[in-house]
Amino acid sequence: MQHINDRAIAPGTFIPEPDDDRIICRCEEVTKGEIRRAVHEGMYTITEIRRYLRTGMGLCQGQTCARLVKGIVAKELGISPAELIPATSRAPMRPVEMKVLAKEEGRHV
């Protein structure tokens, strides 16, 4: 983990790969290239990537992409995926209209 927090160690020059247009996070439509570029721009943790690109913040909450994102970030940094701390998981949420909440209280909007 110490290596990851040392921002003086850069992962090198970003070199595009043929599969950079592959979608990794389907909910937020984030590609492999976007994740790789974010690492090369200085985002070395899963939490930073998540906040910047919204990976794992869609409907599935990272259930389909978390391992893939972690693997891509680890490869770009030249470390084991086990060295990366996973982002905090949260229960899936959906917007609720206020009139639904008002009806639960017995009030009508």
N, C-alpha and C positions, 0 to 999 in steps of 0.2 A: 504493500500500500504506500510505502514511503516514496517509491519510484513514481507512482501516479501523481502524487501531490507536488513533485519537483517539476515546476513549470519551465525550468531552464533546459530540461531534456526534451527537445522537440522530436516528433515522430518522423521528421524529414519532409521532403517535398511531396506534395500531393501529385500522384501520377494516376490519371484516369485508367480504369479497368473496363474491359468489354461488357461486364455484367453490372455496371454501376446504375443502370436504369431499372434493375430488378426491384420490385416493391417488396419491402421487408415488413413494414407496418401497414397492413391493409386498411385499418380503420382511419388512419390519418394520412394514408397514401405517401409514406416516406420511403425513399429509395435507399439502396445500399450506398450509392454515391453521395447522397446528402449526409448520411451518417459518417462516412469516411472523411468527407470534407470538413464536417464539424470537428472531428478529432484533430485534424490538421490545423484548424483555426484556434485550437486551444481548449476544447472541451474534452477533458480526460475522464470524467466520471459518468456513470449511467444517469445520475440525477441531472447533471448539466445537459446531457444529450436530450433527456426527457423534457426538460424545461424549454430548451431551444427549439427542438423539432416536434415536440408533442408525441414522441414514440411512446407507446404504452398508455396513452391517455384517452384512447377511443373507447368504444363500447366494450371491447373485450378486456380492457385494462391490462394489456400486456400478456394475456394468456397465450397468444399466438406468436408474438414477436420478441418477447423479452430475451429468450435464449439466443435468438439470431442477432439481436442488437448487441448483446454482451459479447458474443463471439467476434463480431466485426470490430468493435471497439478494442478488444483485447489484441486482435491480430494487428491492428494499426499501431498499437502501443508496443507491440512485441512482448506481451506478457501473457500469463495464463489467465483464462476467464475467471478462475477461482480467486484471483487477486482483486477483482472488481467487486465492490459492494453493490448489491442490488438496490434498485430504487424502492421507496416505500410503496407497498401495495395498499390500495384502497378499494372498498366495495364499489361495484359499478353503480353509477347514479344516472338518473334520467330527469330531465326537467319536468316539473309538475305545475300545472296551471293553478293559480290562486283559487279559482272557483272550486277545485277539487278539495283543497284544504278547508275552505269555508264550509263546504257541505259536511265534512267530517265533524266540524264543531257545531253543526246544527244551524248554521247561518247560511243565507243565500246571498250571492253576489249578483 
